[in-house]
Amino acid sequence: MTHVKCTKLKPKGKHLDEDDQEYLEQMARQNRQLPKHKRLTQADMAIDDYLSDLLTICLSFFVV
């Protein structure tokens, strides 16, 4: 298993939740399957993850 650095915040001295670990592993696995010229860097994956979370939060304000 390849370890992936992440930007998920966690309490000091604690591990990530299993759901977060699985999500990050899935992102890394999908990225490794892409051709080299289309792969994202770890920074790009973190930005994409942050933007998708932000979009989810913004859209939740419009759902009544």
MODELLER restraints for C-alpha pairs under 7 A, 6 or more apart:
rsr = mdl.restraints
at = mdl.atoms
rsr.add(forms.Gaussian(group=physical.xy_distance, feature=features.Distance(at['CA:6:A'], at['CA:46:A']), mean=6.87, stdev=0.5))
rsr.add(forms.Gaussian(group=physical.xy_distance, feature=features.Distance(at['CA:7:A'], at['CA:46:A']), mean=6.38, stdev=0.5))
rsr.add(forms.Gaussian(group=physical.xy_distance, feature=features.Distance(at['CA:10:A'], at['CA:16:A']), mean=6.42, stdev=0.5))
rsr.add(forms.Gaussian(group=physical.xy_distance, feature=features.Distance(at['CA:31:A'], at['CA:39:A']), mean=5.67, stdev=0.5))
rsr.add(forms.Gaussian(group=physical.xy_distance, feature=features.Distance(at['CA:31:A'], at['CA:40:A']), mean=6.61, stdev=0.5))
rsr.add(forms.Gaussian(group=physical.xy_distance, feature=features.Distance(at['CA:32:A'], at['CA:39:A']), mean=6.98, stdev=0.5))
